[in-house]
């Protein structure tokens, strides 16, 4: 069986984090899949999907770390070509990744106690985001 739904997000721009765990749990529940996988995918090149312990310190630390590793700068080739201020946004999202795949057991995502699924906005502007959740299994 395959089931697919979308999560629509309005982000506030760079560094905006959203906990998607409850939404993914609901979609898995509606899918009727008891055993399988759920794939969570961000549509767009400047938003990322990942997993983290959802607590204020890490919610601050992760975007700050990305800005230290891949800082905003006009020196990126993307900036020289497009002058849109988001060269680092593309690189940050690519580094984190656009999707995660989570096992499904007994109709629920298999996650650790402190493991949540998040969306991180890496773009410099607020965005309307679509996250596609595909559940496969039986």
C-alpha positions as CSV (number, residue, x, y, z in Angstrom):
1,X,0.0,0.0,0.0
2,X,1.2,3.5,-0.7
3,X,-0.3,6.6,0.9
4,X,0.8,10.2,0.3
5,X,-0.1,13.5,1.9
6,X,1.4,17.0,2.1
7,X,2.1,19.3,5.0
8,X,1.9,23.0,4.2
9,X,4.2,25.3,6.2
10,X,4.5,29.1,6.4
11,X,8.0,29.9,7.5
12,X,9.4,33.1,9.0
13,X,12.7,32.9,7.0
14,X,16.2,31.9,7.8
15,X,16.6,29.7,10.9
16,X,12.9,29.0,11.4
17,X,12.4,25.5,12.7
18,X,9.2,23.5,12.7
19,X,8.5,20.2,14.5
20,X,6.8,17.9,12.0
21,X,6.6,14.8,14.2
22,X,2.9,15.0,15.2
23,X,1.9,15.7,11.6
24,X,3.9,12.7,10.3
25,X,2.4,10.5,13.0
26,X,-1.2,11.6,12.0
27,X,-0.4,10.9,8.3
28,X,1.0,7.4,9.1
29,X,-2.1,6.8,11.2
30,X,-4.4,7.8,8.3
31,X,-2.4,5.6,5.9
32,X,-3.5,2.4,7.5
33,X,0.1,1.1,7.1
34,X,1.2,-1.0,10.1
35,X,4.7,-2.0,8.9
36,X,6.7,-0.1,6.4
37,X,8.4,3.2,6.0
38,X,7.5,6.9,5.9
39,X,9.5,9.2,3.7
40,X,9.4,12.9,4.6
41,X,10.6,15.3,1.8
42,X,10.9,19.1,1.5
43,X,10.0,20.5,-1.9
44,X,12.5,23.2,-2.8
45,X,16.2,23.7,-2.6
46,X,16.5,26.0,0.4
47,X,14.6,24.0,3.1
48,X,15.9,21.0,5.0
49,X,14.4,18.0,6.8
50,X,16.2,16.3,9.7
51,X,15.9,14.8,13.1
52,X,16.8,16.3,16.4
53,X,15.9,16.4,20.1
54,X,13.3,19.1,20.1
55,X,14.5,21.4,22.9
56,X,15.3,25.1,22.9
57,X,19.1,24.8,23.2
58,X,19.4,22.6,20.1
59,X,16.8,24.7,18.2
60,X,19.2,27.6,18.7
61,X,22.4,25.6,18.2
62,X,21.7,23.8,14.9
63,X,21.0,27.0,12.8
64,X,23.8,28.8,14.5
65,X,26.2,26.0,13.7
66,X,25.1,26.0,10.0
67,X,25.7,29.8,9.9
68,X,29.2,29.3,11.3
69,X,30.0,26.5,8.8
70,X,28.3,28.0,5.8
71,X,27.9,31.7,6.6
72,X,25.9,34.3,4.7
73,X,28.3,35.8,2.2
74,X,28.3,37.5,-1.2
75,X,31.4,35.4,-2.2
76,X,29.5,32.2,-3.2
77,X,29.2,31.5,-7.0
78,X,25.4,31.5,-6.6
79,X,25.6,35.1,-5.3
80,X,27.8,36.3,-8.1
81,X,25.3,34.8,-10.6
82,X,21.9,35.6,-9.0
83,X,22.5,38.3,-6.3
84,X,19.6,37.0,-4.3
85,X,21.3,36.7,-0.9
86,X,20.7,32.9,-0.5
87,X,23.7,31.2,-1.8
88,X,24.5,30.0,1.8
89,X,20.8,28.9,2.1
90,X,21.2,26.4,-0.8
91,X,24.4,25.0,0.6
92,X,23.0,24.7,4.1
93,X,19.9,22.8,3.0
94,X,22.0,20.6,0.7
95,X,24.3,19.8,3.6
96,X,21.5,18.8,6.0
97,X,19.4,17.1,3.3
98,X,15.9,17.4,1.9
99,X,14.4,14.2,3.4
100,X,14.4,11.5,6.0
101,X,13.0,8.0,6.0
102,X,11.5,6.6,9.2
103,X,10.5,3.0,9.9
104,X,6.9,2.3,10.7
105,X,6.0,-0.3,13.2
106,X,2.5,-1.0,14.5
107,X,1.1,2.0,12.6
108,X,3.6,4.5,14.3
109,X,6.9,6.0,13.4
110,X,9.9,4.2,15.1
111,X,11.6,7.1,16.8
112,X,13.8,7.4,19.9
113,X,12.3,9.1,23.0
114,X,14.1,12.4,22.2
115,X,14.0,12.1,18.4
116,X,11.7,14.4,16.5
117,X,11.4,15.2,12.7
118,X,11.9,18.9,11.8
119,X,11.9,21.3,8.9
120,X,14.5,24.0,8.9
121,X,14.1,27.1,6.7
122,X,17.5,28.0,5.3
123,X,16.3,30.7,2.9
124,X,16.6,34.3,3.8
125,X,13.0,35.1,3.1
126,X,9.7,33.7,4.5
127,X,8.4,30.8,2.4
128,X,5.3,28.8,1.9
129,X,6.7,25.2,2.1
130,X,5.3,21.9,1.0
131,X,6.5,18.8,2.7
132,X,5.5,15.5,1.1
133,X,5.0,12.5,3.3
134,X,4.9,9.1,1.5
135,X,4.0,6.0,3.6
136,X,4.7,2.6,2.1
137,X,4.0,-0.8,3.6
138,X,1.3,-3.1,4.6
